[in-house]
Amino acid sequence: MNAESDSTSKRQGPTPDSILHTGSEGEFAAEDLVLASGRDITPENLAWAERRMAERGRASLDELLP
C-alpha cells in the first residue's frame, strides 16, 4: 500500500469527491463498457459494446455509471 491508500482506508464518513472516479472522463474501451453493463466479456458482448460506443460515444458509458 502507498501513503494515499493508508490514509483513505482509515477515513471515516463519506468518500470525498476528489477520490471518486465515475463516468467517462478518461478513455475507455469496449471491454470497459461490457464490464460496466454487468455482462461477461464475450465476442458478442464486445461487438455490442463497439456498436453502442459508435452510436452514443462517451454517453454509452455515462448511461451505465452513477
Secondary structure, DSSP 4 states (H G I P E B T S, - for coil): --HHHHHHHT--SSPPTTT---SSSS---HHHHHHHTT----HHHHHHHHHHHHHHTTHHHHTT--
